[in-house]
Amino acid sequence: MKYILSFVILFLFIEITYSQFYEYGQDAGSLRWNQFKTPHYRIIYPKGIDSVAHVFAARLEYFYPHQGEVLDHYHRPIPVIIHNEASFSNGVFVWAPKRLEIFTNPDPNGYAEDWLTQLALHEGRHAFQIDKLNQGITRFISVFGGEQVVGAMAAFLPYWYLEGDAVDAETRFSKSGRGRQPEFEMELKAQLLEKKKVYSFSKATLGSYKDHVPNHYQLGYLMVRYGRIMHDDKIWIDLQQKVARRPFLVAPTYFALKQNDAGSKIKLYRNALDYYRQHWNALGTWRLTNYFHQWNKEPKKYYTSYNFPHYISNSLLVACKTGVSQIPEFILLGENGEEKRIHRPGYLNSGRISASGNLVAWDEFVPDMRWSNRNYSVVKILNIGTGEVRSLGKKTRYYSPSISKSGTSIAAVEHHEMFEFYLVVMDLKGKTLQRIPSPGNLFIQHPAWMEQDSAIVVTMTNRNGKQLMQYSMADKSWKQLFDAGFDNISHPVVKGSNIYFNGTFTGIDNIFCLDMTADRVY
């Protein structure tokens, strides 16, 4: 009996000890791992992606002195684990044991920023934030309590600060970043200028089941940026030091903000929103609004979005409907606002849908049955007339499908696990007709067919921003159509000799047109 009791106690102790640590998922057991060290990082990566690992390490080391200067802290060597078999795009910094984990698959809807640079700046920033807490009384306690003590102290840092400061880093130290994207600030701008309402601080940070509330990345960036505009970097340096050295104050962030004449978090929040409301009002005075015809005129009780509309006929659209109280679904939308649900997809990956004739195509996230860090992105098509849904292949990594004008082929972007990018053309059964390497292995997004299916237009990202590119099906060659630089462009649509696309050139997301005949953008 005593042996059984001893085993139970030991088992509970192991479970309690294990629960103190954070696991992000499991990689396939068949992977073989390599590692190397740089002055400030130990890079651990699967065999076969050596070049990716070395490029990412170089990015981390390049930004290391710049990141450290802003927070007045330079972190100790940190392990970095690279995962290459996931079909989602993410990175995470965790403490206990401390490590930075990144997933190399780029965001299929990313802006004009190299994905590895984005990860090095954003996730690398979290390493500086948390390591800076390892000082004063926190460091003393961690001698006895281990790394989880520092992780526990991180709970005193507001989530809006952690993510807002990381977004500020990716914007400050690059020519792009989310802080420069109109889409990133659009929801808060609409709340302040159109709804003319400032939510309570608790609602703004904790969210709501009634109203759409911008997330902590969006709110946090504006608050952190405002803090730096008004009080320089010192305000956030002091905040982190106060948390690390005086956690016994219970609310150390309050005293740090008060010490810098910023008042409380609530006061900082309201002052920041007032500042940006005045800024956005001033910018809005010179913008003209074009006439538009609104199809869905009926007011919605809850926040609802209609994405990627496609004409089925002159009086009928197909679109993807999402919202606060809305499971994503594909609908038919009439010009008078009448709606009919035609399909509820699984977990959308890129979120983009394409339509031609009576066919709708999209890509879905598909998990591996065994390994959580190995998953797939599969293209599916829906026949609107029959309701039949088919998967075009298994265990693929295809994104942003586009149905040809003739309705006989589908173009999609393949993200290979070895960080290689291809434009793939397949038939309606999923058979690969062409697999076209990206020139210079540049990141491809959002394919769209030209008239007569003669060519495919895509956006590409390189170190100098984004371009509109064309691949000729006859010549099997690439041609640059337009260089947007670090202004973001996305989701091209071809009509005749015109290519319509989303662009950020005027400070807001707007529709622009490339007239290929006149070779001009307006």
C-alpha positions in Angstrom: 0.0 0.0 0.0 2.8 2.4 0.9 4.4 1.8 -2.5 1.1 2.7 -4.2 0.8 5.8 -2.1 4.4 6.8 -2.9 3.8 6.3 -6.6 0.6 8.5 -6.5 2.5 11.2 -4.7 5.4 11.0 -7.2 3.0 11.1 -10.1 1.2 14.1 -8.8 4.5 15.9 -8.2 5.6 15.2 -11.8 2.3 16.4 -13.1 2.5 19.6 -11.0 6.1 20.2 -12.1 5.3 19.6 -15.7 2.3 21.9 -15.6 4.6 24.8 -14.8 6.1 24.6 -18.3 4.6 25.5 -21.7 4.7 23.2 -24.7 3.6 24.7 -28.0 3.2 21.4 -29.9 5.0 18.4 -31.1 7.1 18.0 -34.3 7.2 14.8 -36.3 9.4 12.1 -34.7 11.1 11.5 -38.1 12.7 14.9 -38.1 16.4 15.2 -37.5 17.7 18.3 -35.8 20.8 20.4 -36.2 22.0 23.4 -34.2 24.6 26.2 -34.2 25.4 29.2 -32.0 25.7 32.9 -32.7 26.9 35.5 -30.1 23.3 35.8 -28.6 21.3 32.8 -29.9 21.4 29.0 -30.2 19.6 28.1 -33.3 17.9 24.6 -33.3 16.3 23.6 -36.6 15.3 20.6 -38.7 17.8 19.1 -41.1 17.5 20.5 -44.6 16.6 24.1 -43.9 20.2 25.3 -43.1 20.0 28.4 -45.3 16.7 29.5 -43.6 18.2 29.0 -40.1 21.3 31.0 -41.0 19.3 33.8 -42.6 17.0 34.1 -39.5 20.0 34.0 -37.2 21.6 36.9 -39.2 18.3 38.9 -38.9 18.2 38.4 -35.1 21.8 39.4 -34.7 21.4 42.5 -37.0 18.5 43.9 -34.9 20.0 42.9 -31.6 21.8 46.2 -30.8 18.9 48.3 -32.0 16.3 46.3 -30.0 18.5 46.5 -26.9 19.1 50.2 -27.0 15.3 51.0 -27.0 14.7 49.0 -23.8 18.1 49.8 -22.3 18.7 46.0 -21.9 20.6 43.3 -23.8 19.4 39.8 -23.2 21.5 36.8 -22.4 21.9 34.0 -25.0 18.5 32.4 -25.9 17.6 29.2 -27.7 15.6 29.5 -30.9 13.6 26.6 -32.3 12.5 26.7 -35.9 9.5 24.6 -37.1 9.0 24.2 -40.8 6.1 21.7 -41.2 3.2 23.9 -40.0 0.8 25.4 -42.5 0.0 28.3 -40.2 2.1 31.5 -39.7 3.2 32.3 -36.2 6.0 32.8 -33.7 6.0 32.7 -29.9 8.4 33.5 -27.1 8.0 31.5 -23.9 9.7 31.4 -20.6 10.3 28.3 -18.5 12.2 27.0 -20.2 13.0 30.2 -22.1 13.1 29.9 -25.9 11.9 31.6 -29.1 9.9 29.3 -31.4 9.1 30.3 -35.0 7.1 28.8 -37.8 8.6 29.5 -41.2 5.4 29.4 -43.2 4.7 33.1 -44.3 1.4 34.7 -43.8 -0.5 34.2 -47.1 -2.0 37.7 -46.7 1.1 39.4 -45.4 2.1 43.0 -46.2 5.3 44.2 -47.8 7.7 42.7 -45.3 10.0 39.7 -45.5 8.5 37.0 -43.2 11.8 36.2 -41.4 12.4 39.9 -40.8 8.9 40.2 -39.3 9.6 37.3 -36.9 13.0 38.5 -35.9 11.6 41.9 -35.0 8.3 41.0 -33.4 9.2 37.8 -31.6 12.8 39.0 -31.0 11.3 42.0 -29.1 9.5 39.7 -26.7 12.8 38.1 -25.8 14.1 41.5 -24.7 10.9 42.4 -22.8 10.8 39.2 -20.7 14.6 38.9 -20.2 14.6 42.5 -18.8 12.4 41.3 -16.0 15.2 39.1 -14.8 16.7 41.7 -12.4 16.4 43.0 -8.9 14.2 41.0 -6.5 12.8 38.9 -9.4 16.2 37.6 -10.2 16.9 36.9 -6.5 13.7 34.9 -6.2 14.4 33.0 -9.4 17.6 31.6 -7.9 15.3 29.5 -5.7 12.2 29.3 -7.9 13.7 28.8 -11.3 12.8 30.4 -14.6 9.1 30.3 -14.0 9.5 33.2 -11.5 10.4 35.5 -14.3 7.5 34.1 -16.3 5.2 34.8 -13.4 6.4 38.4 -13.1 5.5 38.9 -16.8 1.8 38.7 -15.7 2.3 42.3 -14.3 3.1 43.5 -17.8 -0.2 44.3 -19.6 -0.9 42.2 -22.7 -1.5 45.4 -24.7 1.9 46.6 -23.8 3.7 43.4 -24.7 2.1 43.1 -28.1 1.9 46.8 -28.8 5.6 47.3 -28.1 6.4 44.3 -30.4 4.4 45.8 -33.2 6.1 49.1 -32.6 9.5 47.4 -33.0 8.6 45.7 -36.3 7.4 49.2 -37.5 10.2 51.2 -36.1 13.1 49.1 -37.3 11.8 48.3 -40.8 10.3 50.1 -43.8 7.0 48.3 -43.3 5.4 46.7 -40.2 1.8 46.6 -39.1 2.0 50.1 -37.6 2.2 51.4 -41.2 -0.8 49.4 -42.5 -4.1 51.3 -42.8 -6.0 48.0 -42.3 -4.3 47.7 -38.9 -5.7 51.0 -37.6 -9.0 50.9 -39.6 -11.2 49.4 -36.8 -10.2 51.9 -34.1 -10.4 54.7 -36.6 -14.0 53.7 -37.5 -14.9 53.4 -33.8 -13.6 56.9 -33.1 -14.7 58.8 -36.2 -17.8 57.0 -37.4 -19.2 55.5 -34.2 -17.8 58.5 -32.2 -17.5 56.3 -29.2 -14.7 55.5 -26.7 -15.2 52.3 -24.9 -14.3 51.9 -21.2 -10.7 50.8 -20.7 -11.8 47.4 -19.4 -14.0 46.8 -22.4 -11.2 47.9 -24.8 -8.7 45.5 -23.2 -10.9 42.5 -22.3 -13.2 42.5 -25.3 -17.0 42.2 -25.7 -19.6 39.8 -26.8 -21.8 42.6 -27.9 -19.6 45.0 -29.8 -16.6 44.5 -32.1 -13.6 45.6 -30.1 -10.1 46.0 -31.8 -7.6 43.6 -30.4 -4.7 44.2 -28.0 -2.2 44.4 -30.9 -4.1 47.3 -32.5 -4.9 49.2 -29.3 -1.5 48.4 -27.7 0.5 49.7 -30.6 -1.3 53.1 -30.5 -0.9 53.4 -26.7 2.8 52.4 -26.8 3.5 54.7 -29.7 1.7 57.5 -28.0 3.7 56.9 -24.8 6.9 57.2 -26.8 5.8 60.3 -28.6 5.0 62.1 -25.4 7.5 60.6 -22.9 10.3 59.0 -25.1 11.5 55.4 -24.5 12.0 56.1 -20.8 8.4 55.5 -20.0 8.5 51.8 -21.0 12.0 51.3 -19.7 10.8 52.4 -16.3 7.6 50.4 -16.5 9.6 47.1 -17.0 12.1 48.0 -14.3 9.4 48.8 -11.8 7.7 45.4 -12.5 11.0 43.5 -12.1 12.3 45.4 -9.0 9.1 46.2 -7.1 6.5 43.5 -7.9 5.4 43.8 -4.2 3.7 47.1 -5.1 0.9 44.9 -6.6 0.2 47.5 -9.3 3.8 48.4 -10.3 2.7 49.6 -13.8 0.5 52.3 -12.2 3.5 53.7 -10.3 5.7 53.6 -13.3 3.2 55.5 -15.5 2.6 58.0 -12.7 6.4 58.5 -12.3 6.5 59.6 -15.9 3.6 61.9 -15.7 1.4 59.6 -17.8 -1.2 59.1 -15.1 -3.0 55.8 -14.9 -3.5 53.2 -17.7 -7.0 54.6 -18.2 -5.7 58.2 -18.5 -3.0 57.0 -21.0 -5.7 55.2 -23.0 -8.0 58.1 -23.2 -5.2 60.6 -24.0 -3.9 58.3 -26.8 -7.3 57.9 -28.4 -7.9 61.7 -28.2 -4.5 62.3 -29.9 -5.2 59.8 -32.7 -8.8 61.0 -33.2 -7.6 64.6 -33.9 -4.9 63.2 -36.2 -7.3 61.1 -38.2 -9.9 63.9 -38.3 -7.3 66.2 -39.8 -6.3 63.7 -42.5 -9.9 62.9 -43.3 -10.8 66.5 -44.3 -9.0 66.3 -47.7 -10.2 62.8 -48.7 -13.1 62.5 -51.2 -15.6 59.8 -51.1 -16.6 58.1 -54.3 -20.2 57.0 -55.1 -20.9 53.4 -54.4 -23.9 51.1 -54.5 -24.6 49.2 -51.2 -26.1 45.8 -51.6 -26.6 44.7 -48.0 -28.5 47.8 -46.7 -30.3 46.1 -43.8 -28.6 47.1 -40.4 -27.0 44.3 -38.5 -27.4 43.8 -34.8 -23.8 42.6 -34.5 -20.6 43.5 -36.3 -20.6 41.6 -39.7 -18.1 41.4 -42.6 -18.7 40.4 -46.2 -15.4 39.4 -47.8 -14.2 38.6 -51.3 -17.5 39.2 -53.3 -17.7 37.7 -56.8 -20.4 38.3 -59.4 -22.4 35.2 -60.2 -24.8 37.3 -62.3 -25.6 41.0 -62.6 -27.9 40.8 -59.6 -26.2 38.1 -57.5 -22.9 37.9 -55.6 -21.2 35.1 -53.7 -19.2 36.2 -50.6 -17.7 35.0 -47.4 -19.7 36.3 -44.4 -18.0 36.5 -40.9 -18.8 38.4 -37.7 -18.8 38.5 -33.9 -21.8 36.2 -33.7 -21.3 34.6 -37.1 -19.6 31.3 -38.0 -17.9 31.9 -41.4 -20.1 30.9 -44.2 -20.5 31.4 -48.0 -23.6 33.2 -49.0 -25.4 34.3 -52.1 -26.2 38.0 -51.8 -28.9 39.7 -53.9 -28.7 43.4 -54.9 -31.6 44.2 -52.5 -29.7 42.6 -49.6 -31.4 39.2 -49.6 -29.1 36.4 -48.4 -28.9 32.6 -48.8 -26.3 30.4 -47.1 -24.8 27.9 -49.5 -21.9 26.4 -47.4 -20.2 26.5 -44.1 -16.5 25.8 -44.6 -14.0 24.4 -42.1 -11.1 26.4 -40.7 -10.2 28.9 -43.4 -6.5 29.4 -44.0 -5.9 32.4 -46.2 -9.6 33.3 -45.9 -9.7 34.1 -49.6 -12.4 32.7 -51.9 -12.5 32.6 -55.7 -15.6 32.1 -58.0 -16.2 31.4 -61.6 -19.4 30.2 -63.1 -21.1 28.0 -60.5 -17.8 27.1 -58.8 -16.3 28.5 -55.6 -12.8 27.6 -54.4 -11.0 28.3 -51.1 -8.2 26.8 -48.9 -8.7 25.1 -45.5 -6.5 24.2 -42.6 -6.1 20.4 -42.1 -4.3 19.1 -39.0 -2.1 16.0 -39.0 -3.6 13.1 -37.1 -0.5 12.7 -34.9 1.8 15.7 -34.9 0.5 19.1 -33.9 3.3 21.0 -35.6 2.7 19.3 -38.9 -0.4 20.3 -40.8 -1.7 21.2 -44.3 -3.6 23.6 -46.4 -6.0 21.9 -48.9 -7.9 23.6 -51.7 -11.6 22.8 -51.8 -14.2 23.6 -54.5 -18.0 23.9 -54.2 -20.5 23.4 -57.0 -23.2 26.0 -56.2 -25.8 24.2 -58.3 -25.4 20.7 -56.8 -23.9 21.6 -53.4 -21.1 19.1 -53.9 -17.8 19.9 -52.1 -14.5 18.2 -53.2 -11.0 18.4 -51.8 -8.3 18.8 -54.5 -5.6 16.6 -53.0 -4.4 15.6 -49.5 -1.5 16.7 -47.4 -0.9 19.7 -49.6 0.3 23.3 -48.8 -1.8 25.3 -51.3 -3.1 28.8 -50.6 -5.2 31.5 -52.2 -6.7 29.5 -55.0 -8.0 31.3 -58.1 -10.4 29.7 -60.6 -9.6 30.4 -64.3 -12.0 32.5 -66.4 -12.9 29.4 -68.3 -13.6 27.5 -65.1 -11.4 24.6 -66.0 -8.2 25.2 -64.0 -7.2 26.6 -60.6 -4.0 28.5 -59.8 -2.7 28.5 -56.2 0.4 29.3 -54.3 2.4 26.4 -52.8 4.4 27.1 -49.6 6.9 24.2 -49.5 8.2 23.2 -46.1 11.7 23.8 -47.3 10.8 27.5 -47.6 10.4 27.3 -51.4 7.5 29.0 -53.2 5.7 27.9 -56.4 2.8 28.9 -58.5 0.8 25.8 -59.1 -1.8 25.2 -61.8 -4.1 22.2 -61.4 -7.3 20.9 -63.0 -10.6 20.5 -61.2 -9.6 17.1 -59.9 -6.5 18.4 -58.2 -4.0 17.0 -60.8 -1.0 19.3 -61.1 -0.7 20.7 -64.6 2.2 23.1 -64.0 4.4 23.8 -60.9 6.2 27.1 -61.6 9.1 28.1 -59.3 9.0 31.6 -58.0 11.8 33.8 -59.6 14.6 34.1 -57.0 12.3 32.2 -54.6 10.4 35.4 -53.9 7.2 35.0 -51.8 4.1 34.8 -54.0 0.6 35.9 -53.1 -2.9 36.2 -54.5 -2.9 34.8 -58.0 -5.5 36.0 -60.5 -6.1 34.9 -64.1 -6.0 37.3 -67.1 -8.5 37.2 -69.9 -8.5 34.1 -72.1 -6.4 32.4 -69.3 -3.4 33.7 -71.1 -1.4 34.6 -68.0 -1.6 34.7 -64.2 -1.0 37.9 -62.2 0.4 37.7 -58.7 1.9 39.9 -56.0 5.5 39.2 -55.0 7.5 40.3 -52.0 11.2 40.9 -51.9 13.5 43.0 -49.7 12.5 46.2 -51.6 8.7 45.7 -51.0 6.0 44.4 -53.3 5.5 44.1 -57.1 2.7 43.1 -59.4 4.1 40.3 -61.6 2.7 38.4 -64.5 3.5 34.8 -65.6 2.8 34.1 -69.3 1.3 30.7 -69.9 2.6 30.8 -73.6 6.1 32.1 -73.0 6.5 30.5 -69.6 8.2 33.6 -68.4 7.8 36.2 -65.6 7.4 40.0 -66.2 7.1 42.8 -63.7 4.0 45.0 -64.3 4.2 47.4 -61.3 6.6 48.2 -58.4 4.7 49.4 -55.3 7.7 49.6 -53.1 6.8 49.3 -49.4 3.2 50.4 -49.9 1.1 47.2 -49.6 -0.8 45.9 -52.6 -3.0 42.8 -52.6 -5.8 40.8 -54.1 -5.5 41.7 -57.8 -8.6 41.2 -60.1 -8.3 41.4 -63.9 -10.9 42.8 -66.2 -10.0 43.3 -69.8 -6.7 45.3 -69.9 -7.1 46.6 -66.4 -5.9 45.1 -63.2 -7.7 46.3 -60.1 -6.0 45.8 -56.7 -6.0 47.0 -53.1 -3.4 49.6 -52.3 -2.3 51.8 -49.4 -0.8 54.7 -51.3 -3.1 57.3 -49.9 -2.9 56.3 -46.2 -6.1 54.2 -46.3 -7.0 50.9 -48.0 -8.4 51.8 -51.4 -9.0 50.3 -54.9 -6.5 51.2 -57.6 -6.3 50.3 -61.2 -3.3 49.4 -63.4 -4.2 50.3 -67.0 -1.9 47.9 -69.0 -2.6 49.7 -72.2 -1.5 53.1 -71.0 0.9 51.6 -68.4 -0.3 53.8 -65.6 -1.8 53.4 -62.1 -4.7 55.5 -60.8 
